[in-house]
Amino acid sequence: MRTLYVKFIVITTGMMLTSFIFAFLISNAYYHQKIKPFNDKKNTTVALKIATFANEHPDNNLGVYLENISEVGYQLYLVDSLGNEHYFGETFRDKSLPASTKVHVLNGEIFHGILHFPRETFVTGFFANELRNTIGVPLKHNGKEYALFIRPDIKFLFGELHVFLGWILLLAISLTILMVLINTRYLIKPISTLTKATKSLANGNYKVDLASKRDDEIGQLFQSFLQMARKLELMEDMRKEFISNISHDIQSPLSNIKGYTNLLAQDSISREEKTQYVSIINSEIRRLSSLTKQLLLLASLDRNENIMKKKCFNIGEQIKGLIRNYQWAISEKGLMLSYSIPDIVIMGDPSLLETVWDNLLSNAIKYNIPNGSIEIFIEERGNTVFVTFVDTGLGMSSKAVDRIFERFYRADTSRTRSIEGTGLGLSIVSSIVKLHNGAITVKSKEREGSTFIIELPVK
Ligand code: ADP
């Protein structure tokens, strides 16, 4: 945070200095282009008026007159043809002036020193207190010829303005720096708050405190961060629940197997008991095997690996084949099965879709009532195939319907408790349907039955 804060201040101050230098360079160029000729013209007029007045008033004392002029804000330099020099007013910082210039002015020419003052990058000619930076005019007084060089006494004329401008500049710079210091703190503060929240999140505390009423980009960032924290919390809860469910589902068949193998080891058990225990152990092994198979499938669906091996195949034929496999279980439970299954070819992964139909049909059998019924029909509408499984089984409450696609969720009613299952089947179904860009809808009513509709794109 410190570094960002310091960086921000250094960059802003750097920007201020750069702008100041550019502003100066631009104003200086403007002075040389526009103001300098105007200034030269203005001072030439003044110099000529002074010379004319001196010429027209031969009785006046020239020295006193020029002294008076200097007192109203001019620096003057007077030289005659013999080289006698007089300065009036504030002294020039640099008094050098080529002798030829003086001769030219004595010969009647006007010297435009202000206009031709050399252009320098960081020196504004306006302030250069040099004899070269003057206007030179010939002056005649009492029959004697002089050269008069004048320039405005900037210090005298603009002295207060100088101080005034100096103060404005100083105050502007100091106040800007102060405001940058305060503003930077204000800008950096949300970042440090966010850093704190990130650290707290990394330490496993999902209840991060990021209250903000801002609706700018920072406010949006806080909102997104909170959403992310909530999602992470949900995922962490799901992960914990998943692990606890898996542990339970693996542990319970294992302890059953252990218990029954111990019983089998006893010499005193009868042949019937032995057969019964072996059958229980087999059933528990089947449960474990189906659980691990489902977990492996879910893991690869989760990793979104390229497990889809799509091809064109006839889902009508596939579902009819599956019905044949379940015929025995259907008749054992005394269920009535009716179907309308035309041949429809779709593009999909046959093995994954077989898992979908298998789960839906086995659920319709498992959660059905004795002598209940199952209906299966397929129809193609537009580019979509609708596969519907209807059963007159136990049905589910609306709360259960909301949760059946969650991993390990099993509606826990007195009737379903005894039915074997892992609670993973429908979450696998939902993942596979999603992978095929399809959708699944469930309608169910307790003690009346359930309807599962799968929509799949044909291509
Ligand atoms: P499993 O059948 O292994 O328990 P599933 O994920 O297939 O797991 O189903 C989740 C839960 O949804 C089941 O435990 C059951 O409570 C409910 N369920 C699924 N299909 C039906 C159905 N056809 N009729 C009533 N309940 C069902």
Residues whose N, C-alpha, C, O or C-beta is under 5 A from the ligand:
A	BS01	ADP	N363 A364 Y367 G393 L394 G395 M396 I404 Y409 R410 A411 T416 E420 G421 T422 G423 L424 G425 L426 S427 S450
